[in-house]
Amino acid sequence: MTMFRGKGRRTRRLVAFLRRRTRAQAARRPELDGKTFPDLFRKRAVVFTDTADFTLRAAKDGILHFLMVFDAVAAVAASVVRRTKGELVKVEGDTLLIRYDDANAACRGVMDLEDAIQGYNRGRPDNEQVHFSYGIGYGDVLDTDEDMFGLEVNLASKIGEDLAEPGEVLLTPSAAAALEPGMLKRVVPYRIITFGRQGIPVQRLKLRGGVRRGRKA
């Protein structure tokens, strides 16, 4: 059993490096990390989604009902992500992990995804609707075939799951700094959060048609 999924080239490269790193003396490991960094890490935009009311809805309607609904919504999301030139990396529990080549594409993709989710919900009963919150990061990411690792992945997960309300899109400072002027006009300050001992100014992306919120978890 290994924590790394998939058998692709990028995953094999990472696993081989970690084995070499294990055999190396502790003093040499920073040097190895630096030399291997360009081969393992790539600039990527990361999108984490979280689903409102997952625990409450599973308790009320049953896990099978939730999985039926979420599976349908995940298919909608996968279609939107493909169309917007992104990749749905994995579905885990009630979250989606998505990658794009750059932060601008990630923001456009999230706006299209939220439009699609709103369209999916229209006319459906409450217990068949889904509301996502979103976190977007951008930076050097350890990008394997079926997963992603790194600070911006952790931050996107934190702000998407812990801070963002349903229908809200939050960005890390690195993601906001990488936006082109046209997209940057849609970004407004959110608040400063503490990550470890570091203060991080999180930004919010304004959705088309204004803020649309679902129910708070």
N, C-alpha and C positions, 0 to 999 in steps of 0.2 A: 504494500500500500504506500502511495506517495501523495503528497499534497498537490502535486502539479498534474493538471488534467491534460489530456491530449498527447499525441505522439508526433506533433509537427516539428519542423526544423527549429523554430525559435525556442520551443520547450526543451528539445534535446540539447540545444546549445547551453541553455541555462543550467540544466541538470549536470551536464559535463563540467561546467565551470565550478559549480558548487562542490562537486567531488574533488576537483583539484584544490579548491580553497580549503576544504577539510584536511587535506594531506599537508598543506603548507604550514610553516611556522606562523604563529600568531603575528609576529612582527612584520612578516612579509605580506599579510593579507591586504592592508590598505594599498600597497603598491599594485598588487594583482587586481584589486577592484578598479583602480584608476586606469590601468591598461585595458581592461576588458569593458569598461563603461561604454565606449562607442559601439561595441558589438551587441550589447545587451539592451541598452536604453534607446528610446526614440521619443521625439516630441509628439505628444498625442493629447487630444482633448478627451476628457472623461465625463460621462454623464451617468449619474446614479439617480434612479427613481425610487420612490417609496410609496406605498399604498396606504391611504387613510383607512383607519378602523379595521385593520387586518385581524387583530386578536378578538375584538368585540364581534365582528361579523362571523368569524369562524365559530365563536361560542354560540351565537344566536342562530345562524342558518346551517351550521355544520361545515366541516372542512371540505366535504365533497362539493357542496354548492359553491363555496368560494373558489375552489380549484377550477370548476367548470367555467365560472365567470372570468377568472384571471387568465385561464388558458386562451379564451377567446380574445381578450384584450391584448395578451402577449403576441398573438398572431397579427392583430391590427398594428401593434407597435413595430413588429419585425418588418412588415410591409413598408411602413413609413420610413424606417431607418434605412432600408435598402434604397428606397427612392431618393433619399437625401444624401446618399453616398457615405453612409455610416455602416457600422457593423454591430449587431446585437451579440455581445460577447458571451453573456450567460444570463440565465434566469435562475434566481435563487430565492426560494421562499416567496415573498411578495415584492421583490425588488428586481430591477433590470439593470445590468451594467452594459453601457453602450460606449463605443469609441468612434471618434472622428479624427480626421487629419489635422484640423485646426479649430480654434475656438469659435470662429465665425460660423463655420459649418455646423458646429454643435448647437449654437444658439438658434440658427435657422431650423435645424432638425427638431429641436425641442418645441419651437413654436408650431411647426407642422404637426408634431406628435400631439401636443395639447389640443390643437384644433380637431384632430382625428378622434381623440378621446371624448371631447365634448360632443362630437357628432355621434359617436357610438352610444353615449349615455342618453341622447335625446329620445324621449318617449319610452324609456325603459323604467320599470319599477325601481325603487331605491335599492333594493337588495340585489339588483343586477347591474348597478352602476359602479364605476371605478373612478377614483380621483387620485391622481398622482401629484406628489411634490418632487422637485428636481434640484440636484446639485451638479454644478459644472466646474471642472478643474482643467488646467492645462499646464503641461510641463514635461520634464524628462520622466518617462514611465517605463518600468520594466514590463515589456509588452510581450506576453507569451501568446500561444495560439488560442487558448481558451480562458485566459484570465489576464489581469493587470495588477501591478503592484507599484507602490511609490507614494510619496507624500501627497501629491495632488489627487491620487485615488482615495487616500484616507480622508482628505479634506472634503472632496466632493461627496463622499459617503456621509460624513458627519453633518454637513450643512443640508444635504438633501433629506436625510432621515430624521435628524434631531431638531433642525431649525425651521426649514421651509414648511409653510402651510400647504394644504392641498390646493393645487392650481398656482403655486408660486415657484419661481425659478431663481435660485441664488447662485452666485459666482464667486470663486476664489479670487484674490487679488491678481494672481498670475493669469487667470482666464480673462478677467476684465482688461488687463493691460495689453493682451494680445489681440483685442478687437479692432477692426477697422473703424474709421470715423463714423460711417453710417450706422453701424450696429451699436457703437458706443453711445450714440444718442438715446438709445433705448434703455440704458443702464443708469440706475440711481443708487445712491448710498442706502445700505440696509442698517448695519450696525457693526461694531467691533466685537469680535468674539475672542476668547482666550483659548489657545491651543498649546498645552504645556504651559510655559511661562511667556509665550509670545502672543501679542495682540495682533489679530488679523482682521483687516477691514473688509467685510463681506459686502458684495454689491447685489442688487436685484435687477433682473431683466424684466422690463415691462412687456407683457404679452399683447398681441393684437387684440383690439377691442377692450383693453383695460384689464384690470385684475378680475380673475374668475376663481372663486374659491369653492371648494367642496366642503365637506364636513371635517371638522378638526378631529384627529384621532383621540 
